[in-house]
């Protein structure tokens, strides 16, 4: 039974997230249905992803693995899956044979996320649903300075969703950088793993710094408080992208 590694991109807007749920259609469901169609309607295999993105969150480099009961050439599987996904905002960018013990989630050494904030007064039209629209100027340099207080191994309770099911709030944030790209602010985060809503909560907190309402010291104090109420608001899912995985 061959194992395949898939690289996917998707627009998360129509979905309840990556993982199958009874409350609505998920990216996982769409991909698994495409795989089942390739198998002629046989029993639907499970597709395991490196990151379980939330409702409305997008991906440019999601990695997944799947075991199939028959051998397909990767090129044929790529073409077939994209054909069956043609009505979904999901695209399979690449497929390769994987080692029998490869696990897209457990083998990940680091995950990358990008958060996009559009800082102009006119609302987005083409990019609607793909950025967080903040119609005021933000100080990217101040946000970058404040972001550095979060790098390292910390208790991130203040940036953790109340419904987070992780066993521990301890995480090692390897990178958190803020850069201006034209009319946008880009926040890039890298860690082996993240808590539920951690990137969105960090983005919402850094936005307060960009507006001049908070200073870097306020962000450090929020982290030290170990209390979700001490940090800033949760940024919307629109601007968040799962960018890739390091193995």
MISE-290743 format. One record per residue (C-alpha): residue number from 1; residue in one letter; z, x, y. Coordinates in pm, whole numbers, plus 50000, padded with zeros to 5 digits. Each point is the difference from the previous one (the first is absolute). Layout:
<nodes>
NODE   pos   code      pz      px      py
NODE   NUM      A       Z       X       Y
...
</nodes>
This chain:
<nodes>
NODE   pos   code      pz      px      py
NODE     1      X   50000   50000   50000
NODE     2      X   49882   50192   50309
NODE     3      X   50207   50009   50318
NODE     4      X   49826   49990   50337
NODE     5      X   50113   50101   50347
NODE     6      X   49876   49773   50279
NODE     7      X   49995   50059   50375
NODE     8      X   49985   49679   50203
NODE     9      X   49983   49874   50354
NODE    10      X   50077   49646   50110
NODE    11      X   50068   49772   50292
NODE    12      X   50346   49862   49930
NODE    13      X   49972   49698   50228
NODE    14      X   49912   49736   49738
NODE    15      X   50250   50122   49741
NODE    16      X   50372   49967   49926
NODE    17      X   50003   50374   49936
NODE    18      X   49895   50226   49716
NODE    19      X   50226   49856   49731
NODE    20      X   49930   49675   49816
NODE    21      X   50213   49713   50130
NODE    22      X   50020   49628   49941
NODE    23      X   49993   49936   50374
NODE    24      X   49635   50097   50050
NODE    25      X   49709   50227   49920
NODE    26      X   50067   50374   49978
NODE    27      X   49780   50309   50005
NODE    28      X   50115   50081   49647
NODE    29      X   49882   49659   49881
NODE    30      X   49658   50046   50159
NODE    31      X   49953   50343   49841
NODE    32      X   50127   49891   49659
NODE    33      X   49766   49701   50000
NODE    34      X   49709   50233   50075
NODE    35      X   50104   50226   49712
NODE    36      X   50025   49699   49766
NODE    37      X   49652   49890   50105
NODE    38      X   49869   50344   49905
NODE    39      X   50157   49951   49659
NODE    40      X   49829   49665   49954
NODE    41      X   50304   49787   50068
NODE    42      X   50223   50174   49747
NODE    43      X   50376   50029   50045
NODE    44      X   50071   50114   50355
NODE    45      X   50128   50359   50017
NODE    46      X   50269   50103   50249
NODE    47      X   49898   50223   50291
NODE    48      X   50288   50219   50122
NODE    49      X   49997   50121   50362
NODE    50      X   50164   50294   50173
NODE    51      X   50135   49780   50278
NODE    52      X   50090   49630   50001
NODE    53      X   49879   49915   50348
NODE    54      X   50144   49689   50168
NODE    55      X   49819   49688   50117
NODE    56      X   49749   50081   50272
NODE    57      X   50016   50378   49949
NODE    58      X   49670   50182   49954
NODE    59      X   49896   50301   49792
NODE    60      X   49742   50273   50039
NODE    61      X   50109   50214   49706
NODE    62      X   50202   49795   49754
NODE    63      X   50009   50162   49657
NODE    64      X   50037   49807   49677
NODE    65      X   49959   50045   49628
NODE    66      X   49890   49769   49721
NODE    67      X   49952   50025   49624
NODE    68      X   49690   49832   49856
NODE    69      X   49931   49906   49637
NODE    70      X   49647   50138   50025
NODE    71      X   49841   50303   50159
NODE    72      X   49793   49956   50315
NODE    73      X   49828   50280   50184
NODE    74      X   50188   50029   50331
NODE    75      X   49680   49938   50197
NODE    76      X   49930   49680   49809
NODE    77      X   50358   49880   50041
NODE    78      X   49990   50074   50373
NODE    79      X   49680   49800   50047
NODE    80      X   50121   49713   49785
NODE    81      X   50341   49965   50163
NODE    82      X   49852   50000   50349
NODE    83      X   49751   49734   49890
NODE    84      X   50282   49775   49878
NODE    85      X   50200   50072   50317
NODE    86      X   49711   49923   50235
NODE    87      X   50168   49683   50132
NODE    88      X   50331   50178   50057
NODE    89      X   50089   50243   50284
NODE    90      X   50064   50263   49734
NODE    91      X   49785   50300   49913
NODE    92      X   50035   50254   49722
NODE    93      X   49916   50334   50159
NODE    94      X   50018   50216   49691
NODE    95      X   50075   49997   49628
NODE    96      X   50067   50290   49764
NODE    97      X   50139   50049   49653
NODE    98      X   50371   50078   50012
NODE    99      X   50230   50180   49761
NODE   100      X   50163   49762   49749
NODE   101      X   50340   50055   50162
NODE   102      X   49886   49972   50363
NODE   103      X   50206   49745   50192
NODE   104      X   49882   49908   50350
NODE   105      X   50351   49911   50116
NODE   106      X   50233   50233   49812
NODE   107      X   49787   50314   50037
NODE   108      X   49968   49968   50378
NODE   109      X   50147   50296   50189
NODE   110      X   49946   49845   50344
NODE   111      X   49859   49688   50161
NODE   112      X   49830   49982   50339
NODE   113      X   50008   49709   50242
NODE   114      X   49834   49946   50338
NODE   115      X   50118   49749   50259
NODE   116      X   49758   49906   50279
NODE   117      X   50112   49855   50335
NODE   118      X   49734   49886   50246
NODE   119      X   50134   50051   50355
NODE   120      X   49769   49816   50234
NODE   121      X   50030   49671   50184
NODE   122      X   49696   49821   49848
NODE   123      X   50070   49882   49645
NODE   124      X   49793   50138   49711
NODE   125      X   49703   49805   49873
NODE   126      X   49827   50224   49745
NODE   127      X   50333   50161   49906
NODE   128      X   50198   49675   49991
NODE   129      X   50237   50011   49705
NODE   130      X   49951   50376   49965
NODE   131      X   50228   50128   50278
NODE   132      X   50325   49907   50172
NODE   133      X   49897   49888   50346
NODE   134      X   50251   50118   50263
NODE   135      X   49852   49918   50344
NODE   136      X   50195   50267   50190
NODE   137      X   49976   50378   50025
NODE   138      X   50215   50199   49758
NODE   139      X   50122   50357   50047
NODE   140      X   49870   50175   49686
NODE   141      X   50175   50327   50083
NODE   142      X   50339   49832   50025
NODE   143      X   49933   49818   49672
NODE   144      X   49906   50329   49833
NODE   145      X   50320   50164   50120
NODE   146      X   50212   49709   49877
NODE   147      X   49819   49993   49665
NODE   148      X   50123   50350   49920
NODE   149      X   50360   49874   49980
NODE   150      X   49903   49803   49688
NODE   151      X   49841   50285   49805
NODE   152      X   50199   50133   49706
NODE   153      X   50229   49864   49730
NODE   154      X   50200   49707   50137
NODE   155      X   50160   49668   49925
NODE   156      X   49733   49766   50139
NODE   157      X   50204   49678   49976
NODE   158      X   49925   49928   50367
NODE   159      X   49628   49999   49922
NODE   160      X   50021   49811   49671
NODE   161      X   49916   49632   49953
NODE   162      X   50295   49784   49902
NODE   163      X   49815   49893   49685
NODE   164      X   49921   50360   49897
NODE   165      X   50069   50046   49628
NODE   166      X   50013   50382   49994
NODE   167      X   50309   50138   49829
NODE   168      X   50072   50242   50284
NODE   169      X   49924   50009   50374
NODE   170      X   49963   50379   49985
NODE   171      X   49647   50122   50064
NODE   172      X   49838   50327   50109
NODE   173      X   49755   49944   50284
NODE   174      X   49770   50303   49998
NODE   175      X   49786   49909   50299
NODE   176      X   50012   49749   50283
NODE   177      X   49754   50075   50279
NODE   178      X   49877   49802   50298
NODE   179      X   49666   50065   50168
NODE   180      X   49789   49821   50254
NODE   181      X   49644   49925   49890
NODE   182      X   49821   49846   50297
NODE   183      X   50152   49657   50056
NODE   184      X   50201   50024   49680
NODE   185      X   50329   50156   49894
NODE   186      X   49990   50132   49642
NODE   187      X   50324   50049   49807
NODE   188      X   49959   50202   49678
NODE   189      X   50277   50007   49739
NODE   190      X   50025   50202   49678
NODE   191      X   50269   49986   49731
NODE   192      X   50023   49988   49625
NODE   193      X   50112   49639   50029
NODE   194      X   50097   49751   50268
NODE   195      X   50247   49716   50024
NODE   196      X   49879   49643   50047
NODE   197      X   49873   49962   50359
NODE   198      X   50111   50354   50086
NODE   199      X   49675   50102   50173
NODE   200      X   49973   49670   50187
NODE   201      X   50363   50022   50113
NODE   202      X   49950   50357   50120
NODE   203      X   49685   49893   50188
NODE   204      X   50184   49711   50166
NODE   205      X   50279   50234   50104
NODE   206      X   49766   50266   50137
NODE   207      X   49819   49734   50201
NODE   208      X   50327   49945   50192
NODE   209      X   49995   50371   50085
NODE   210      X   49639   49979   50112
NODE   211      X   50090   49716   50235
NODE   212      X   50282   50206   50152
NODE   213      X   50268   49762   49873
NODE   214      X   50143   50258   49758
NODE   215      X   50035   50378   49994
NODE   216      X   49990   50241   49707
NODE   217      X   50379   49991   49989
NODE   218      X   49996   49625   49946
NODE   219      X   49779   50046   49693
NODE   220      X   50235   50264   49863
NODE   221      X   50295   49768   50062
NODE   222      X   49824   49714   49823
NODE   223      X   49941   50223   49696
NODE   224      X   50364   50111   49996
NODE   225      X   50123   49640   50022
NODE   226      X   49868   49917   49651
NODE   227      X   49962   49640   50114
NODE   228      X   49667   49816   50021
NODE   229      X   50119   49823   50316
NODE   230      X   50027   50335   50178
NODE   231      X   49626   50081   49984
NODE   232      X   49698   49840   50161
NODE   233      X   49793   49702   49885
NODE   234      X   49769   49995   49700
NODE   235      X   49644   50068   50111
NODE   236      X   49741   49752   49867
NODE   237      X   49806   50089   49685
NODE   238      X   49663   49994   50180
NODE   239      X   50014   50363   50112
NODE   240      X   50122   50156   49675
NODE   241      X   49770   50187   49759
NODE   242      X   50074   50165   49666
NODE   243      X   49789   50312   50051
NODE   244      X   50037   50203   49684
NODE   245      X   50207   50169   49733
NODE   246      X   50073   50363   49919
NODE   247      X   50033   50090   49631
</nodes>
